[in-house]
């Protein structure tokens, strides 16, 4: 959402329209039918560890 230029460049003047940004942690969580899951955290190391549960290569690539 904050990648949108209207929001990024403060064109809506959030204080005027009472818009409040929240930054959740975890950022994203995807459960799978087998009970496993993948979670993206605000912390880079923690997210890389999550990816590495499935693929060390992907865990390293995400860091790059």
Phi and psi in degrees as a GROMACS rama.xvg file:
@    title "Ramachandran Plot"
@    xaxis  label "Phi"
@    yaxis  label "Psi"
@TYPE xy
-76.5301  -5.56333  UNK-2
-77.1706  -14.9981  UNK-3
-69.5607  123.698  UNK-4
-55.5972  -32.7531  UNK-5
-62.7186  -39.4441  UNK-6
-84.302  -43.2612  UNK-7
-58.7571  -41.0894  UNK-8
-90.3846  11.1167  UNK-9
62.159  32.7199  UNK-10
-69.3203  -22.5528  UNK-11
-85.8441  -8.70684  UNK-12
50.3334  73.3366  UNK-13
-49.3511  -36.4476  UNK-14
-66.0872  -31.6118  UNK-15
-73.366  -35.56  UNK-16
-101.895  8.11307  UNK-17
60.9894  38.025  UNK-18
-87.894  129.685  UNK-19
-124.748  126.865  UNK-20
-82.3409  137.263  UNK-21
-120.517  150.464  UNK-22
-124.133  85.9977  UNK-23
-69.123  154.213  UNK-24
-139.651  109.123  UNK-25
-79.2414  158.048  UNK-26
-75.7812  -39.8473  UNK-27
-151.086  141.65  UNK-28
-139.817  127.362  UNK-29
-124.381  106.471  UNK-30
-83.1669  147.659  UNK-31
-111.386  156.551  UNK-32
-55.7753  -27.885  UNK-33
-82.8008  2.65711  UNK-34
95.8741  -11.0508  UNK-35
-77.7935  174.088  UNK-36
-158.864  163.984  UNK-37
-134.182  129.096  UNK-38
-124.416  135.436  UNK-39
-104.529  126.462  UNK-40
-108.663  164.97  UNK-41
-68.6973  -25.9545  UNK-42
-83.6325  121.189  UNK-43
-60.6905  -45.9447  UNK-44
-59.8894  -43.9557  UNK-45
-64.5419  -40.1183  UNK-46
-65.8838  -42.3122  UNK-47
-61.7557  -38.5707  UNK-48
-62.5516  -39.6585  UNK-49
-61.3888  -47.5088  UNK-50
-63.5324  -38.557  UNK-51
-65.823  -20.2183  UNK-52
-58.6816  -29.9388  UNK-53
-103.884  -32.9116  UNK-54
-159.961  115.481  UNK-55
-58.8785  -38.3848  UNK-56
-60.62  -44.0797  UNK-57
-67.6218  -37.3017  UNK-58
-60.1023  -42.6279  UNK-59
-70.3374  -40.5955  UNK-60
-65.1416  -37.636  UNK-61
-61.5058  -38.4937  UNK-62
-61.2777  -36.9518  UNK-63
